[in-house]
Amino acid sequence: MKTKALTILLVVGLFAACVKVPITGRRQINLLPQSTLNSMSVTEYRTFLSANAVVSASDNQTIMVQTVGKKIADAASQYLRAHGNAKRLQGYKWEFNLVQSPQANAWCMPGGKVVVYSGLLPITKTPEGLAVVLGHEISHSLANHGNERMSQQLGVQAGGLALDVALSQKPQQTRDLFMQSYGIGSTLGMLKYSRLHESEADRMGLIFMAMAGYNPNEAISFWQRMAAQGGAQPPEFLSTHPSNSTRIEDIKKAMPEAMKHYKPTGGANQNNKVKQTKTPPVKKP
């Protein structure tokens, strides 16, 4: 009887945790409390910023990152509220920081904690190119992709412990798992699952950047530039992603849907191309 009762409780719990991803409609299971992940995010974000060279808030590159990021975040929030998904915005306090690093990378933790690496800017080139990346990363966060990854990995690596128990009994392992699940400082496992998330974030990101006034067609040019960076040692940003040819073809298929949301504002291209002649000032950790 106990086994049967536990089975019923598990099925009910899984049903309650099963939700649909915005835009794509894919069913997902998020077993971890988002509020706890948001709390972990604040701590890890502060730790990361204190250990890395953060570019000054007055620098033109940082201003561009924050301007584009805010527009994308506002558009995404507007979409979610209009489609009955406002709950996904709970606990979000958006922050956008640029760090001095040669890596061509960017990420978004739960709760809207975003970092762009300066090594990505020569590839994004313009605000619209940057909007491709930020739309993609913001989509990862709002789609709760990290929750899915961490839910699955917690079962494998921590023996199925609840998140609060894992944090108390295996704090370092759980912290490392959190960082891996959000693609921060390490290469992720579960590549097949990760590629599904990448394709989903591409589609969502196109719509969010279009709503923010950035031409989604720039995504094709951006990923072509990223492909040219590959060679024998692809950038970290590409390490778990679909092949460039597959990604570009999928983006082309999703373009008509994104263009329905595109309303040029006249301000999307207000920033000039990123200048590479000067090293931006940084805050020392």
PEGIDA-V48951 format. One record per residue. N is the residue number from 0. RES is the residue in one letter. SS is DSSP state (alpha for helix, beta for strand, coil for the rest). PHI is phi in whole degrees, -180 to 180 (NA if undefined). Layout:
{{N RES SS PHI} {N RES SS PHI}}
This chain:
{{0 M coil NA} {1 K alpha -63} {2 T alpha -62} {3 K alpha -64} {4 A alpha -64} {5 L alpha -64} {6 T alpha -63} {7 I alpha -64} {8 L alpha -63} {9 L alpha -64} {10 V alpha -62} {11 V alpha -63} {12 G alpha -63} {13 L alpha -65} {14 F alpha -63} {15 A alpha -66} {16 A alpha -85} {17 C beta -84} {18 V beta -134} {19 K beta -104} {20 V coil -72} {21 P coil -56} {22 I coil 75} {23 T coil -80} {24 G coil 76} {25 R coil -67} {26 R beta -80} {27 Q beta -135} {28 I beta -118} {29 N coil -110} {30 L coil -90} {31 L coil -99} {32 P coil -64} {33 Q alpha -63} {34 S alpha -63} {35 T alpha -69} {36 L alpha -63} {37 N alpha -62} {38 S alpha -66} {39 M alpha -61} {40 S alpha -61} {41 V alpha -59} {42 T alpha -64} {43 E alpha -69} {44 Y alpha -66} {45 R alpha -63} {46 T alpha -63} {47 F alpha -62} {48 L alpha -64} {49 S alpha -71} {50 A alpha -98} {51 N coil -129} {52 A coil -82} {53 V beta -85} {54 V beta -71} {55 S coil -53} {56 A coil -65} {57 S coil -88} {58 D coil -71} {59 N alpha -60} {60 Q alpha -67} {61 T alpha -66} {62 I alpha -59} {63 M alpha -63} {64 V alpha -59} {65 Q alpha -71} {66 T alpha -66} {67 V alpha -65} {68 G alpha -60} {69 K alpha -64} {70 K alpha -63} {71 I alpha -66} {72 A alpha -63} {73 D alpha -64} {74 A alpha -66} {75 A alpha -63} {76 S alpha -63} {77 Q alpha -62} {78 Y alpha -63} {79 L alpha -63} {80 R alpha -64} {81 A alpha -71} {82 H coil -115} {83 G coil 71} {84 N coil -118} {85 A alpha -61} {86 K alpha -59} {87 R alpha -67} {88 L alpha -91} {89 Q coil -62} {90 G coil 83} {91 Y coil -84} {92 K coil -134} {93 W coil -66} {94 E beta -139} {95 F beta -127} {96 N beta -129} {97 L beta -108} {98 V beta -116} {99 Q coil -79} {100 S coil -162} {101 P coil -74} {102 Q coil -67} {103 A coil -92} {104 N coil -151} {105 A beta -162} {106 W beta -157} {107 C beta -136} {108 M beta -81} {109 P coil -57} {110 G coil 80} {111 G coil 83} {112 K beta -96} {113 V beta -115} {114 V beta -130} {115 V beta -117} {116 Y beta -90} {117 S alpha -62} {118 G alpha -66} {119 L alpha -84} {120 L alpha -65} {121 P alpha -64} {122 I alpha -94} {123 T alpha -68} {124 K coil 67} {125 T coil -125} {126 P alpha -55} {127 E alpha -68} {128 G alpha -63} {129 L alpha -67} {130 A alpha -63} {131 V alpha -60} {132 V alpha -68} {133 L alpha -68} {134 G alpha -62} {135 H alpha -65} {136 E alpha -70} {137 I alpha -63} {138 S alpha -64} {139 H alpha -53} {140 S alpha -68} {141 L alpha -70} {142 A coil -83} {143 N coil 57} {144 H alpha -63} {145 G alpha -63} {146 N alpha -62} {147 E alpha -61} {148 R alpha -61} {149 M alpha -69} {150 S alpha -59} {151 Q alpha -70} {152 Q alpha -71} {153 L alpha -64} {154 G alpha -68} {155 V alpha -83} {156 Q alpha -88} {157 A coil -114} {158 G coil 67} {159 G coil 78} {160 L coil -67} {161 A coil -65} {162 L alpha -60} {163 D alpha -66} {164 V alpha -69} {165 A alpha -62} {166 L alpha -64} {167 S alpha -83} {168 Q alpha -92} {169 K coil -133} {170 P alpha -61} {171 Q alpha -69} {172 Q alpha -63} {173 T alpha -70} {174 R alpha -63} {175 D alpha -61} {176 L alpha -64} {177 F alpha -60} {178 M alpha -63} {179 Q alpha -65} {180 S alpha -66} {181 Y coil -108} {182 G coil 70} {183 I coil -106} {184 G coil 75} {185 S coil -159} {186 T coil -89} {187 L coil -80} {188 G coil -88} {189 M coil 50} {190 L alpha -60} {191 K alpha -61} {192 Y alpha -65} {193 S alpha -63} {194 R alpha -66} {195 L alpha -61} {196 H alpha -64} {197 E alpha -61} {198 S alpha -64} {199 E alpha -66} {200 A alpha -66} {201 D alpha -61} {202 R alpha -64} {203 M alpha -65} {204 G alpha -62} {205 L alpha -60} {206 I alpha -69} {207 F alpha -66} {208 M alpha -69} {209 A alpha -64} {210 M alpha -63} {211 A coil -82} {212 G coil 97} {213 Y coil -104} {214 N coil -67} {215 P coil -65} {216 N coil -62} {217 E alpha -63} {218 A alpha -60} {219 I alpha -65} {220 S alpha -64} {221 F alpha -62} {222 W alpha -72} {223 Q alpha -67} {224 R alpha -66} {225 M alpha -62} {226 A alpha -62} {227 A alpha -68} {228 Q coil -84} {229 G coil -63} {230 G coil 65} {231 A coil -75} {232 Q coil -125} {233 P coil -65} {234 P coil -59} {235 E alpha -57} {236 F alpha -61} {237 L alpha -103} {238 S coil -61} {239 T coil -121} {240 H coil -97} {241 P coil -63} {242 S coil -59} {243 N alpha -59} {244 S alpha -65} {245 T alpha -65} {246 R alpha -62} {247 I alpha -64} {248 E alpha -64} {249 D alpha -66} {250 I alpha -65} {251 K alpha -62} {252 K alpha -67} {253 A alpha -85} {254 M alpha -62} {255 P alpha -57} {256 E alpha -64} {257 A alpha -67} {258 M alpha -66} {259 K coil -64} {260 H coil -99} {261 Y coil -84} {262 K coil -131} {263 P coil -55} {264 T coil -103} {265 G coil 87} {266 G coil -109} {267 A coil -65} {268 N coil -107} {269 Q coil -70} {270 N coil -92} {271 N coil -78} {272 K coil -61} {273 V coil -66} {274 K coil -84} {275 Q coil -112} {276 T coil -84} {277 K coil -125} {278 T coil -79} {279 P coil -66} {280 P coil -65} {281 V beta -130} {282 K beta -90} {283 K coil -73} {284 P coil -66}}
